[in-house]
Amino acid sequence: MSYLNALTDNKSKVDLTDRFTYHAPTAKGVAVHGELSAMFTELAAFIVTKVPPGREQSLALTKLEEGKFWASAGVARNPQTR
């Protein structure tokens, strides 16, 4: 049984398929991903430099990783950069 085919709402099918499909980046997308990586890495270094080691620093870096993930997903899912 295909659960995707069992969905009656076509918008849901399209949305789920888009969310879980690999989107190869265009040259523009690769450039934006590189910029994101550089900026997030710079902020991570700032956090490690300014925030004492411990739970708070660790959580700040984890949330920064999550932010990088979602920013990258936004670029990957954008039709202009894939």
A tleap script that builds the chain and sets N, CA, C and O, in Angstrom:
source leaprc.protein.ff14SB
mol = sequence {
  NMET SER TYR LEU ASN ALA LEU THR ASP ASN
  LYS SER LYS VAL ASP LEU THR ASP ARG PHE
  THR TYR HIE ALA PRO THR ALA LYS GLY VAL
  ALA VAL HIE GLY GLU LEU SER ALA MET PHE
  THR GLU LEU ALA ALA PHE ILE VAL THR LYS
  VAL PRO PRO GLY ARG GLU GLN SER LEU ALA
  LEU THR LYS LEU GLU GLU GLY LYS PHE TRP
  ALA SER ALA GLY VAL ALA ARG ASN PRO GLN
  THR CARG
}
set mol.1.N position { 0.836 -1.181 0.000 }
set mol.1.CA position { 0.000 0.000 0.000 }
set mol.1.C position { 0.884 1.248 0.000 }
set mol.1.O position { 1.852 1.322 0.757 }
set mol.2.N position { 0.565 2.203 -0.823 }
set mol.2.CA position { 1.282 3.475 -0.847 }
set mol.2.C position { 0.504 4.488 -0.010 }
set mol.2.O position { -0.624 4.855 -0.341 }
set mol.3.N position { 1.123 4.927 1.066 }
set mol.3.CA position { 0.470 5.922 1.917 }
set mol.3.C position { 0.352 7.256 1.188 }
set mol.3.O position { -0.601 8.008 1.395 }
set mol.4.N position { 1.335 7.540 0.332 }
set mol.4.CA position { 1.271 8.776 -0.437 }
set mol.4.C position { 0.065 8.762 -1.362 }
set mol.4.O position { -0.653 9.757 -1.465 }
set mol.5.N position { -0.159 7.648 -2.032 }
set mol.5.CA position { -1.316 7.546 -2.920 }
set mol.5.C position { -2.637 7.529 -2.159 }
set mol.5.O position { -3.686 7.849 -2.717 }
set mol.6.N position { -2.580 7.155 -0.887 }
set mol.6.CA position { -3.801 7.114 -0.078 }
set mol.6.C position { -4.265 8.513 0.328 }
set mol.6.O position { -5.414 8.698 0.729 }
set mol.7.N position { -3.370 9.492 0.224 }
set mol.7.CA position { -3.768 10.857 0.563 }
set mol.7.C position { -4.753 11.380 -0.471 }
set mol.7.O position { -4.555 11.209 -1.674 }
set mol.8.N position { -5.801 12.011 0.000 }
set mol.8.CA position { -6.812 12.537 -0.921 }
set mol.8.C position { -6.544 13.979 -1.323 }
set mol.8.O position { -7.051 14.447 -2.342 }
set mol.9.N position { -5.758 14.677 -0.533 }
set mol.9.CA position { -5.450 16.075 -0.805 }
set mol.9.C position { -4.194 16.150 -1.675 }
set mol.9.O position { -3.098 15.843 -1.205 }
set mol.10.N position { -4.342 16.549 -2.915 }
set mol.10.CA position { -3.211 16.606 -3.840 }
set mol.10.C position { -2.142 17.585 -3.371 }
set mol.10.O position { -0.954 17.351 -3.589 }
set mol.11.N position { -2.551 18.683 -2.726 }
set mol.11.CA position { -1.585 19.653 -2.214 }
set mol.11.C position { -0.666 18.988 -1.186 }
set mol.11.O position { 0.532 19.267 -1.160 }
set mol.12.N position { -1.210 18.121 -0.347 }
set mol.12.CA position { -0.399 17.396 0.632 }
set mol.12.C position { 0.593 16.476 -0.062 }
set mol.12.O position { 1.747 16.382 0.355 }
set mol.13.N position { 0.159 15.804 -1.104 }
set mol.13.CA position { 1.056 14.914 -1.854 }
set mol.13.C position { 2.223 15.696 -2.440 }
set mol.13.O position { 3.377 15.282 -2.331 }
set mol.14.N position { 1.914 16.821 -3.058 }
set mol.14.CA position { 2.950 17.648 -3.678 }
set mol.14.C position { 3.900 18.180 -2.611 }
set mol.14.O position { 5.118 18.143 -2.792 }
set mol.15.N position { 3.356 18.674 -1.503 }
set mol.15.CA position { 4.159 19.235 -0.429 }
set mol.15.C position { 5.090 18.178 0.165 }
set mol.15.O position { 6.285 18.429 0.325 }
set mol.16.N position { 4.563 17.015 0.488 }
set mol.16.CA position { 5.383 15.965 1.089 }
set mol.16.C position { 6.451 15.469 0.121 }
set mol.16.O position { 7.590 15.223 0.518 }
set mol.17.N position { 6.085 15.324 -1.131 }
set mol.17.CA position { 7.060 14.881 -2.126 }
set mol.17.C position { 8.183 15.897 -2.237 }
set mol.17.O position { 9.354 15.521 -2.307 }
set mol.18.N position { 7.842 17.180 -2.256 }
set mol.18.CA position { 8.858 18.222 -2.360 }
set mol.18.C position { 9.749 18.260 -1.127 }
set mol.18.O position { 10.960 18.449 -1.248 }
set mol.19.N position { 9.174 18.086 0.047 }
set mol.19.CA position { 9.956 18.135 1.285 }
set mol.19.C position { 10.996 17.023 1.370 }
set mol.19.O position { 12.087 17.230 1.901 }
set mol.20.N position { 10.663 15.852 0.853 }
set mol.20.CA position { 11.533 14.693 1.045 }
set mol.20.C position { 12.257 14.253 -0.216 }
set mol.20.O position { 12.764 13.134 -0.284 }
set mol.21.N position { 12.308 15.118 -1.207 }
set mol.21.CA position { 13.029 14.833 -2.438 }
set mol.21.C position { 14.333 15.611 -2.431 }
set mol.21.O position { 14.385 16.754 -1.975 }
set mol.22.N position { 15.379 14.989 -2.937 }
set mol.22.CA position { 16.663 15.683 -3.044 }
set mol.22.C position { 16.562 16.745 -4.127 }
set mol.22.O position { 16.053 16.488 -5.218 }
set mol.23.N position { 17.050 17.934 -3.819 }
set mol.23.CA position { 17.040 19.030 -4.767 }
set mol.23.C position { 18.489 19.422 -5.060 }
set mol.23.O position { 19.135 20.083 -4.247 }
set mol.24.N position { 18.988 19.017 -6.205 }
set mol.24.CA position { 20.364 19.360 -6.577 }
set mol.24.C position { 20.463 20.870 -6.782 }
set mol.24.O position { 19.643 21.446 -7.497 }
set mol.25.N position { 21.443 21.513 -6.173 }
set mol.25.CA position { 21.534 22.968 -6.296 }
set mol.25.C position { 22.084 23.402 -7.655 }
set mol.25.O position { 22.883 22.701 -8.276 }
set mol.26.N position { 21.641 24.556 -8.087 }
set mol.26.CA position { 22.212 25.196 -9.267 }
set mol.26.C position { 23.527 25.841 -8.833 }
set mol.26.O position { 23.882 25.796 -7.655 }
set mol.27.N position { 24.240 26.433 -9.767 }
set mol.27.CA position { 25.478 27.143 -9.421 }
set mol.27.C position { 25.179 28.252 -8.413 }
set mol.27.O position { 25.956 28.478 -7.486 }
set mol.28.N position { 24.050 28.942 -8.597 }
set mol.28.CA position { 23.645 29.994 -7.648 }
set mol.28.C position { 23.393 29.394 -6.262 }
set mol.28.O position { 23.793 29.967 -5.248 }
set mol.29.N position { 22.724 28.233 -6.228 }
set mol.29.CA position { 22.454 27.573 -4.956 }
set mol.29.C position { 23.724 27.159 -4.245 }
set mol.29.O position { 23.835 27.307 -3.028 }
set mol.30.N position { 24.694 26.635 -5.003 }
set mol.30.CA position { 25.980 26.245 -4.412 }
set mol.30.C position { 26.654 27.460 -3.790 }
set mol.30.O position { 27.216 27.378 -2.698 }
set mol.31.N position { 26.593 28.584 -4.489 }
set mol.31.CA position { 27.201 29.810 -3.971 }
set mol.31.C position { 26.524 30.254 -2.675 }
set mol.31.O position { 27.201 30.628 -1.718 }
set mol.32.N position { 25.209 30.216 -2.643 }
set mol.32.CA position { 24.474 30.634 -1.439 }
set mol.32.C position { 24.771 29.679 -0.282 }
set mol.32.O position { 24.958 30.122 0.851 }
set mol.33.N position { 24.815 28.370 -0.558 }
set mol.33.CA position { 25.157 27.405 0.497 }
set mol.33.C position { 26.547 27.702 1.056 }
set mol.33.O position { 26.766 27.608 2.263 }
set mol.34.N position { 27.475 28.056 0.186 }
set mol.34.CA position { 28.823 28.402 0.640 }
set mol.34.C position { 28.830 29.635 1.520 }
set mol.34.O position { 29.524 29.679 2.536 }
set mol.35.N position { 28.055 30.639 1.130 }
set mol.35.CA position { 27.950 31.858 1.944 }
set mol.35.C position { 27.336 31.549 3.306 }
set mol.35.O position { 27.810 32.033 4.334 }
set mol.36.N position { 26.283 30.742 3.304 }
set mol.36.CA position { 25.655 30.361 4.576 }
set mol.36.C position { 26.664 29.653 5.477 }
set mol.36.O position { 26.775 29.968 6.662 }
set mol.37.N position { 27.388 28.709 4.917 }
set mol.37.CA position { 28.377 27.967 5.705 }
set mol.37.C position { 29.407 28.902 6.311 }
set mol.37.O position { 29.748 28.779 7.488 }
set mol.38.N position { 29.902 29.835 5.515 }
set mol.38.CA position { 30.916 30.774 6.013 }
set mol.38.C position { 30.366 31.636 7.144 }
set mol.38.O position { 31.038 31.833 8.157 }
set mol.39.N position { 29.150 32.150 6.980 }
set mol.39.CA position { 28.567 33.027 8.001 }
set mol.39.C position { 28.250 32.264 9.285 }
set mol.39.O position { 28.517 32.749 10.384 }
set mol.40.N position { 27.679 31.069 9.141 }
set mol.40.CA position { 27.359 30.280 10.330 }
set mol.40.C position { 28.638 29.845 11.050 }
set mol.40.O position { 28.677 29.817 12.280 }
set mol.41.N position { 29.674 29.510 10.298 }
set mol.41.CA position { 30.948 29.118 10.908 }
set mol.41.C position { 31.551 30.291 11.671 }
set mol.41.O position { 32.087 30.119 12.765 }
set mol.42.N position { 31.462 31.483 11.090 }
set mol.42.CA position { 31.979 32.679 11.762 }
set mol.42.C position { 31.227 32.938 13.070 }
set mol.42.O position { 31.841 33.253 14.089 }
set mol.43.N position { 29.914 32.808 13.041 }
set mol.43.CA position { 29.134 33.005 14.261 }
set mol.43.C position { 29.441 31.919 15.286 }
set mol.43.O position { 29.511 32.197 16.483 }
set mol.44.N position { 29.624 30.689 14.827 }
set mol.44.CA position { 29.980 29.600 15.750 }
set mol.44.C position { 31.315 29.893 16.428 }
set mol.44.O position { 31.464 29.676 17.631 }
set mol.45.N position { 32.276 30.382 15.665 }
set mol.45.CA position { 33.576 30.720 16.245 }
set mol.45.C position { 33.435 31.855 17.266 }
set mol.45.O position { 34.084 31.842 18.311 }
set mol.46.N position { 32.587 32.829 16.954 }
set mol.46.CA position { 32.332 33.920 17.895 }
set mol.46.C position { 31.754 33.374 19.199 }
set mol.46.O position { 32.181 33.768 20.284 }
set mol.47.N position { 30.791 32.476 19.092 }
set mol.47.CA position { 30.168 31.882 20.281 }
set mol.47.C position { 31.205 31.130 21.105 }
set mol.47.O position { 31.260 31.287 22.324 }
set mol.48.N position { 32.026 30.315 20.451 }
set mol.48.CA position { 33.044 29.544 21.175 }
set mol.48.C position { 34.052 30.485 21.845 }
set mol.48.O position { 34.553 30.190 22.930 }
set mol.49.N position { 34.345 31.611 21.199 }
set mol.49.CA position { 35.291 32.581 21.748 }
set mol.49.C position { 34.710 33.355 22.935 }
set mol.49.O position { 35.425 33.642 23.896 }
set mol.50.N position { 33.431 33.691 22.874 }
set mol.50.CA position { 32.833 34.589 23.864 }
set mol.50.C position { 32.020 33.902 24.969 }
set mol.50.O position { 31.859 34.456 26.057 }
set mol.51.N position { 31.515 32.712 24.694 }
set mol.51.CA position { 30.667 32.018 25.677 }
set mol.51.C position { 31.494 30.921 26.340 }
set mol.51.O position { 32.075 30.080 25.654 }
set mol.52.N position { 31.550 30.927 27.669 }
set mol.52.CA position { 32.335 29.895 28.357 }
set mol.52.C position { 31.839 28.488 28.011 }
set mol.52.O position { 30.645 28.282 27.797 }
set mol.53.N position { 32.769 27.515 27.956 }
set mol.53.CA position { 32.353 26.138 27.690 }
set mol.53.C position { 31.326 25.677 28.721 }
set mol.53.O position { 31.402 26.030 29.898 }
set mol.54.N position { 30.390 24.902 28.266 }
set mol.54.CA position { 29.361 24.387 29.155 }
set mol.54.C position { 28.072 24.147 28.397 }
set mol.54.O position { 28.026 24.193 27.167 }
set mol.55.N position { 27.049 23.896 29.151 }
set mol.55.CA position { 25.754 23.568 28.576 }
set mol.55.C position { 25.234 24.670 27.657 }
set mol.55.O position { 24.719 24.393 26.573 }
set mol.56.N position { 25.372 25.921 28.097 }
set mol.56.CA position { 24.842 27.041 27.327 }
set mol.56.C position { 25.538 27.169 25.980 }
set mol.56.O position { 24.885 27.369 24.956 }
set mol.57.N position { 26.871 27.054 25.980 }
set mol.57.CA position { 27.602 27.109 24.722 }
set mol.57.C position { 27.192 25.954 23.811 }
set mol.57.O position { 26.976 26.134 22.612 }
set mol.58.N position { 27.092 24.793 24.392 }
set mol.58.CA position { 26.702 23.609 23.621 }
set mol.58.C position { 25.326 23.773 22.993 }
set mol.58.O position { 25.127 23.446 21.823 }
set mol.59.N position { 24.375 24.281 23.776 }
set mol.59.CA position { 23.026 24.496 23.240 }
set mol.59.C position { 23.017 25.585 22.174 }
set mol.59.O position { 22.311 25.470 21.172 }
set mol.60.N position { 23.794 26.635 22.385 }
set mol.60.CA position { 23.867 27.700 21.384 }
set mol.60.C position { 24.393 27.149 20.060 }
set mol.60.O position { 23.870 27.487 18.998 }
set mol.61.N position { 25.418 26.308 20.116 }
set mol.61.CA position { 25.969 25.715 18.895 }
set mol.61.C position { 24.982 24.737 18.246 }
set mol.61.O position { 24.881 24.663 17.021 }
set mol.62.N position { 24.263 23.995 19.081 }
set mol.62.CA position { 23.250 23.076 18.536 }
set mol.62.C position { 22.156 23.855 17.811 }
set mol.62.O position { 21.749 23.483 16.711 }
set mol.63.N position { 21.685 24.930 18.425 }
set mol.63.CA position { 20.639 25.737 17.786 }
set mol.63.C position { 21.168 26.402 16.523 }
set mol.63.O position { 20.431 26.569 15.552 }
set mol.64.N position { 22.431 26.777 16.532 }
set mol.64.CA position { 23.037 27.350 15.335 }
set mol.64.C position { 23.081 26.309 14.211 }
set mol.64.O position { 22.812 26.630 13.053 }
set mol.65.N position { 23.418 25.073 14.553 }
set mol.65.CA position { 23.382 23.988 13.563 }
set mol.65.C position { 21.973 23.810 12.997 }
set mol.65.O position { 21.790 23.619 11.795 }
set mol.66.N position { 20.986 23.877 13.885 }
set mol.66.CA position { 19.598 23.765 13.423 }
set mol.66.C position { 19.244 24.917 12.488 }
set mol.66.O position { 18.590 24.716 11.465 }
set mol.67.N position { 19.674 26.108 12.838 }
set mol.67.CA position { 19.427 27.266 11.981 }
set mol.67.C position { 20.078 27.096 10.620 }
set mol.67.O position { 19.478 27.429 9.598 }
set mol.68.N position { 21.299 26.582 10.600 }
set mol.68.CA position { 22.002 26.331 9.335 }
set mol.68.C position { 21.244 25.298 8.513 }
set mol.68.O position { 21.103 25.445 7.299 }
set mol.69.N position { 20.765 24.267 9.166 }
set mol.69.CA position { 19.998 23.232 8.476 }
set mol.69.C position { 18.774 23.835 7.791 }
set mol.69.O position { 18.539 23.594 6.607 }
set mol.70.N position { 18.003 24.613 8.534 }
set mol.70.CA position { 16.770 25.175 7.975 }
set mol.70.C position { 17.062 26.216 6.907 }
set mol.70.O position { 16.344 26.299 5.911 }
set mol.71.N position { 18.101 27.006 7.100 }
set mol.71.CA position { 18.475 27.973 6.061 }
set mol.71.C position { 18.878 27.245 4.782 }
set mol.71.O position { 18.487 27.647 3.687 }
set mol.72.N position { 19.654 26.180 4.919 }
set mol.72.CA position { 20.058 25.388 3.749 }
set mol.72.C position { 18.864 24.731 3.083 }
set mol.72.O position { 18.791 24.667 1.856 }
set mol.73.N position { 17.926 24.244 3.886 }
set mol.73.CA position { 16.713 23.646 3.323 }
set mol.73.C position { 15.919 24.683 2.541 }
set mol.73.O position { 15.360 24.378 1.487 }
set mol.74.N position { 15.869 25.899 3.051 }
set mol.74.CA position { 15.161 26.965 2.344 }
set mol.74.C position { 15.783 27.254 0.990 }
set mol.74.O position { 15.070 27.489 0.015 }
set mol.75.N position { 17.096 27.240 0.925 }
set mol.75.CA position { 17.787 27.453 -0.344 }
set mol.75.C position { 17.558 26.253 -1.265 }
set mol.75.O position { 17.283 26.419 -2.453 }
set mol.76.N position { 17.673 25.052 -0.712 }
set mol.76.CA position { 17.527 23.834 -1.521 }
set mol.76.C position { 16.125 23.698 -2.100 }
set mol.76.O position { 15.960 23.189 -3.209 }
set mol.77.N position { 15.128 24.140 -1.372 }
set mol.77.CA position { 13.751 23.991 -1.820 }
set mol.77.C position { 13.272 25.144 -2.702 }
set mol.77.O position { 12.181 25.077 -3.268 }
set mol.78.N position { 14.069 26.186 -2.820 }
set mol.78.CA position { 13.699 27.347 -3.628 }
set mol.78.C position { 13.907 27.025 -5.106 }
set mol.78.O position { 15.017 26.668 -5.499 }
set mol.79.N position { 12.872 27.142 -5.930 }
set mol.79.CA position { 13.021 26.822 -7.350 }
set mol.79.C position { 14.115 27.628 -8.065 }
set mol.79.O position { 14.642 27.171 -9.080 }
set mol.80.N position { 14.461 28.808 -7.559 }
set mol.80.CA position { 15.490 29.628 -8.203 }
set mol.80.C position { 16.905 29.161 -7.918 }
set mol.80.O position { 17.839 29.563 -8.613 }
set mol.81.N position { 17.082 28.314 -6.902 }
set mol.81.CA position { 18.430 27.850 -6.542 }
set mol.81.C position { 18.579 26.337 -6.599 }
set mol.81.O position { 19.531 25.776 -6.059 }
set mol.82.N position { 17.625 25.679 -7.262 }
set mol.82.CA position { 17.777 24.233 -7.440 }
set mol.82.C position { 17.648 23.855 -8.878 }
set mol.82.O position { 17.748 22.676 -9.218 }
savepdb mol mol.pdb
quit
